[in-house]
Amino acid sequence: MTVELFRHKGRLSLGLPAEPEAGVLCVDFADPSIQHRISKALSGEAVVKAMGQRPQTHSPHPFFNSNQIFDTETHLIDATAGLGLDAFILACAGWHVTLIEQSPLVHALLIDGIQRALDSPNQETSAEKLTRAALSRMYLCPPGSSLDVLPTLPEAHVIYLDPMFPDRDKSARVKKNRYLLQQLHGEEALGLNLLPLALSLARKVVVKRPARALPLENLPPSAAIKGKTSRFDIYAGKSKRLIMP
Ligand SMILES: C[S@@+](CC[C@H](N)C(=O)[O-])C[C@H]1O[C@@H](n2cnc3c(N)ncnc32)[C@H](O)[C@@H]1O
């Protein structure tokens, strides 16, 4: 099915011309549901809990300032960035987040969403101020597979993986974003070989899975945190200094 990139309501968007009812994909951190989410206690977010200790960093991402000392403790790599929502929540929670996305189309949506949020003049509510601070803690790598990009990055405390999951039932159609992403991606987006690589590079690896799915690569995690519809599988990486949540 052909996926098309176009401007919709001022946002770079992806859609299926043959299926307009499937809606459009875009990155919009100013969306009221996202702003509402970050205005509540972030410690209640399952994705935040799964990462464990919450770093309190107020400085911009070190990639923006070569004089800044790189601190592994605050560095988290989102190796399957997608539309950047999890990465944004984690940056709001205080992590320096490096984002990697393999699809050039999804990557273009991310650039557009980040740029629009940075250009936005409003900074009055605490959620708007938090958005601005979180964006300064996010660094988006050029498009590429994490299999190639991860080994080139400075060490991270956590590597986060949320690869595509092959939905066999019709429920994916209800979740429009998921359905559209599935039309866009093939086998390359299922996260194959990412887990062993991530385990060799970080102190901790967190993998998001549908609540009742098998673990990625069938590798049993050391611990898991359950969200409403998802599960966060937690693995100890190469470092012995891992602190479980
Ligand atoms: C389910 S989405 C991630 C959603 C994301 N957590 C969010 O909050 O928006 C999965 C994304 O991972 C990307 N991906 C899968 N394998 C990848 C790889 N090896 N390198 C980089 N990105 C990858 C896919 O292109 C897809 O956009």
PDBQT file of the ligand as one rigid body, heavy atoms in Angstrom, charges set to zero:
ROOT
HETATM    1  C1  LIG A 301       6.551   1.005  17.709  1.00  0.00    +0.000 C 
HETATM    2  S1  LIG A 301       7.523   2.240  16.947  1.00  0.00    +0.000 S 
HETATM    3  C2  LIG A 301       8.243   3.066  18.340  1.00  0.00    +0.000 C 
HETATM    4  C3  LIG A 301       7.270   3.999  19.006  1.00  0.00    +0.000 C 
HETATM    5  C4  LIG A 301       7.938   4.927  20.000  1.00  0.00    +0.000 C 
HETATM    6  N1  LIG A 301       8.337   4.225  21.197  1.00  0.00    +0.000 N 
HETATM    7  C5  LIG A 301       7.047   6.110  20.345  1.00  0.00    +0.000 C 
HETATM    8  O1  LIG A 301       6.826   6.374  21.545  1.00  0.00    +0.000 OA
HETATM    9  O2  LIG A 301       6.599   6.793  19.402  1.00  0.00    +0.000 OA
HETATM   10  C6  LIG A 301       8.891   1.350  16.349  1.00  0.00    +0.000 C 
HETATM   11  C7  LIG A 301       9.881   2.182  15.538  1.00  0.00    +0.000 C 
HETATM   12  O3  LIG A 301      11.147   1.539  15.641  1.00  0.00    +0.000 OA
HETATM   13  C8  LIG A 301      11.837   1.746  14.444  1.00  0.00    +0.000 C 
HETATM   14  N2  LIG A 301      12.890   0.722  14.352  1.00  0.00    +0.000 N 
HETATM   15  C9  LIG A 301      12.725  -0.621  14.341  1.00  0.00    +0.000 A 
HETATM   16  N3  LIG A 301      13.925  -1.233  14.220  1.00  0.00    +0.000 NA
HETATM   17  C10 LIG A 301      14.846  -0.259  14.183  1.00  0.00    +0.000 A 
HETATM   18  C11 LIG A 301      16.261  -0.257  14.067  1.00  0.00    +0.000 A 
HETATM   19  N4  LIG A 301      16.972  -1.391  13.945  1.00  0.00    +0.000 N 
HETATM   20  N5  LIG A 301      16.911   0.931  14.078  1.00  0.00    +0.000 NA
HETATM   21  C12 LIG A 301      16.214   2.101  14.204  1.00  0.00    +0.000 A 
HETATM   22  N6  LIG A 301      14.857   2.162  14.285  1.00  0.00    +0.000 NA
HETATM   23  C13 LIG A 301      14.196   1.002  14.274  1.00  0.00    +0.000 A 
HETATM   24  C14 LIG A 301      10.765   1.590  13.384  1.00  0.00    +0.000 C 
HETATM   25  O4  LIG A 301      11.163   2.210  12.182  1.00  0.00    +0.000 OA
HETATM   26  C15 LIG A 301       9.567   2.254  14.057  1.00  0.00    +0.000 C 
HETATM   27  O5  LIG A 301       9.421   3.601  13.647  1.00  0.00    +0.000 OA
ENDROOT
TORSDOF 0
